[in-house]
Amino acid sequence: MSRIDELTDRIERLLLRHEELRRTNALLTQQVHVVTQERESLKARLAAARSRIDALLDKLPPPATEPEHPDGAPSATDSRPE
């Protein structure tokens, strides 16, 4: 095979490889776009869920406190060591 034929073959392979890489790049660019949109959608859903949770937490009554005995003695449910 002559030197020209070898160069021609290499150039043809390079052109095929180039086209293959262009198609792969286009597919990957499309996938990045789709994933980016999905991420933005999930971020919006997460923000909405957080808002709903915060609203529900705001509706909860405050925690009840145990009344102390008039003599200041700890209650029966007090877990402090004596």
C-alpha positions as CSV (number, residue, x, y, z in Angstrom):
1,M,0.0,0.0,0.0
2,S,1.4,3.4,-0.9
3,R,1.9,6.2,1.5
4,I,-1.0,8.1,-0.1
5,D,-3.4,5.2,0.4
6,E,-2.4,4.9,4.0
7,L,-3.0,8.6,4.6
8,T,-6.4,8.3,2.8
9,D,-7.4,5.4,5.0
10,R,-6.4,7.2,8.2
11,I,-8.2,10.4,7.1
12,E,-11.4,8.4,6.3
13,R,-11.2,6.7,9.8
14,L,-10.7,10.1,11.4
15,L,-13.7,11.5,9.6
16,L,-15.8,8.6,10.7
17,R,-14.6,8.9,14.3
18,H,-15.2,12.6,14.2
19,E,-18.8,12.1,13.0
20,E,-19.3,9.5,15.7
21,L,-18.0,11.8,18.4
22,R,-20.3,14.6,17.1
23,R,-23.3,12.4,17.4
24,T,-22.3,11.2,20.9
25,N,-21.7,14.8,22.0
26,A,-25.2,15.9,20.7
27,L,-26.8,13.0,22.6
28,L,-24.9,13.9,25.8
29,T,-25.8,17.6,25.4
30,Q,-29.5,16.6,25.1
31,Q,-29.2,14.3,28.2
32,V,-27.6,17.1,30.2
33,H,-30.5,19.4,29.2
34,V,-33.1,16.9,30.3
35,V,-31.3,16.1,33.6
36,T,-30.9,19.8,34.3
37,Q,-34.7,20.4,33.8
38,E,-35.4,17.4,36.0
39,R,-33.1,18.7,38.7
40,E,-34.8,22.1,38.6
41,S,-38.2,20.5,38.8
42,L,-37.1,18.4,41.8
43,K,-35.7,21.5,43.5
44,A,-39.0,23.3,43.1
45,R,-40.9,20.3,44.5
46,L,-38.5,20.1,47.4
47,A,-39.0,23.8,48.2
48,A,-42.8,23.4,48.0
49,A,-42.6,20.4,50.3
50,R,-40.5,22.3,52.8
51,S,-43.0,25.2,52.7
52,R,-45.9,22.8,53.4
53,I,-43.9,21.2,56.3
54,D,-43.1,24.6,57.8
55,A,-46.8,25.5,57.6
56,L,-47.8,22.3,59.3
57,L,-45.2,22.8,62.0
58,D,-46.5,26.3,62.6
59,K,-50.0,24.9,63.2
60,L,-48.8,22.5,65.9
61,P,-49.5,23.6,69.5
62,P,-46.5,24.5,71.6
63,P,-45.2,21.7,73.8
64,A,-46.9,21.3,77.1
65,T,-44.9,22.0,80.2
66,E,-45.4,19.9,83.4
67,P,-46.6,22.0,86.3
68,E,-44.3,21.9,89.3
69,H,-45.6,20.8,92.7
70,P,-46.3,23.7,95.1
71,D,-43.5,22.6,97.4
72,G,-41.0,22.6,94.5
73,A,-40.5,18.8,94.7
74,P,-39.8,17.1,91.4
75,S,-42.7,15.3,89.8
76,A,-42.9,11.5,89.4
77,T,-41.9,11.8,85.8
78,D,-38.8,13.8,86.5
79,S,-35.8,11.8,85.5
80,R,-33.2,13.8,87.2
81,P,-31.0,11.9,89.6
82,E,-31.5,12.7,93.3
